[in-house]
Amino acid sequence: MEQKDIAHFKKILTNQLKELLIHAGDTVSGMTTPKENLPDPADRATIETDRNFMLLIRDRERLLAVKISKTLLRIENDTFGICDKCEEEISLKRLEARPVTTQCIDCKTKEEAYEKALGV
């Protein structure tokens, strides 16, 4: 992979990570503000459901942030874009679609087929 491609992905990943950290900070500050005291149980339930949904989204974003951090480390270690399974180069098209991937499309397809066969 060329240096310009690596720099391109590093920029994308760094920006994504910054964006995720901003969202995380917003969620924390939103959780520390006093809750409204609503007399209607339906209103309270709606607010609680929205809060739980937001926490679920933030947890997924947290997991993505971990993957991005690991990918940035792979960039620093010169292992970015190399499949963990077959050690072949991952196509740029696949990396554009999912920069945090650690497997080429062939290996990922085989892994998913195996998991499906096991019922995982």
C-alpha positions as CSV (number, residue, x, y, z in Angstrom):
1,M,0.0,0.0,0.0
2,E,1.3,3.5,-0.9
3,Q,2.0,6.1,1.8
4,K,-0.6,8.4,0.4
5,D,-3.3,5.7,1.0
6,I,-2.1,5.1,4.5
7,A,-2.2,8.8,5.2
8,H,-5.7,8.9,3.8
9,F,-6.9,6.2,6.1
10,K,-5.1,7.6,9.1
11,K,-6.9,10.9,8.6
12,I,-10.3,9.3,8.2
13,L,-9.8,7.2,11.3
14,T,-8.4,10.0,13.4
15,N,-11.4,12.2,12.5
16,Q,-13.9,9.4,13.3
17,L,-12.2,8.9,16.6
18,K,-12.4,12.6,17.5
19,E,-16.1,12.6,16.5
20,L,-16.8,9.6,18.7
21,L,-15.1,11.2,21.6
22,I,-17.1,14.4,21.2
23,H,-20.4,12.3,21.2
24,A,-19.2,10.5,24.3
25,G,-18.5,13.8,26.1
26,D,-22.0,15.0,25.2
27,T,-23.6,11.9,26.6
28,V,-21.7,12.2,29.9
29,S,-22.7,15.8,30.3
30,G,-26.3,15.0,29.4
31,M,-26.4,12.2,32.0
32,T,-25.2,14.6,34.8
33,T,-27.9,17.2,34.2
34,P,-30.8,17.0,36.6
35,K,-33.7,14.8,35.4
36,E,-37.1,16.2,34.9
37,N,-39.7,15.2,37.4
38,L,-42.6,14.2,35.2
39,P,-45.8,13.1,36.9
40,D,-47.0,11.1,33.9
41,P,-45.6,7.5,33.9
42,A,-45.8,7.3,30.1
43,D,-43.6,10.4,29.8
44,R,-41.1,9.0,32.3
45,A,-41.1,5.7,30.4
46,T,-40.5,7.5,27.1
47,I,-37.6,9.5,28.5
48,E,-36.1,6.4,30.1
49,T,-36.4,4.4,26.8
50,D,-34.8,7.3,24.9
51,R,-32.0,7.3,27.5
52,N,-31.4,3.6,27.3
53,F,-31.4,3.8,23.5
54,M,-28.8,6.5,23.6
55,L,-26.6,4.5,26.0
56,L,-26.8,1.5,23.6
57,I,-25.7,3.7,20.7
58,R,-22.8,5.1,22.8
59,D,-21.7,1.7,23.8
60,R,-21.5,0.7,20.1
61,E,-19.6,3.8,19.5
62,R,-17.2,3.0,22.3
63,L,-16.5,-0.4,20.7
64,L,-15.9,1.3,17.4
65,A,-13.5,3.7,19.1
66,V,-11.5,0.8,20.5
67,K,-11.4,-0.7,17.0
68,I,-10.2,2.6,15.5
69,S,-7.5,2.9,18.2
70,K,-6.3,-0.6,17.4
71,T,-6.3,0.2,13.6
72,L,-4.3,3.4,14.2
73,L,-1.8,1.2,16.1
74,R,-1.6,-1.2,13.1
75,I,-0.9,1.8,10.9
76,E,2.0,2.8,13.2
77,N,3.2,-0.9,13.2
78,D,3.1,-1.1,9.4
79,T,0.5,-4.0,9.6
80,F,-2.5,-2.0,8.4
81,G,-4.1,-3.4,5.3
82,I,-2.7,-6.9,5.8
83,C,-5.2,-9.7,6.5
84,D,-4.8,-11.3,9.9
85,K,-5.7,-14.7,8.5
86,C,-4.0,-15.1,5.1
87,E,-1.5,-12.2,5.4
88,E,-2.4,-11.0,2.0
89,E,-3.1,-7.3,1.3
90,I,-6.7,-6.1,1.9
91,S,-8.1,-4.4,-1.1
92,L,-8.5,-0.6,-1.0
93,K,-12.1,-1.0,-1.9
94,R,-12.7,-3.0,1.2
95,L,-10.7,-0.6,3.4
96,E,-12.7,2.3,2.0
97,A,-15.9,0.5,3.0
98,R,-14.6,-0.6,6.5
99,P,-11.2,0.9,7.4
100,V,-11.1,-1.0,10.7
101,T,-11.3,-4.4,9.1
102,T,-8.6,-6.9,9.8
103,Q,-9.5,-9.5,7.2
104,C,-9.7,-9.6,3.4
105,I,-13.1,-10.2,1.9
106,D,-12.3,-13.9,1.1
107,C,-11.3,-14.7,4.7
108,K,-14.2,-12.7,6.2
109,T,-16.6,-14.5,3.9
110,K,-15.2,-17.9,4.9
111,E,-15.4,-17.0,8.6
112,E,-19.0,-15.9,8.3
113,A,-20.0,-19.1,6.4
114,Y,-18.3,-21.1,9.2
115,E,-20.1,-19.2,11.9
116,K,-23.4,-19.6,10.1
117,A,-22.8,-23.4,9.8
118,L,-22.2,-23.6,13.5
119,G,-25.2,-21.5,14.2
120,V,-23.3,-18.8,16.0
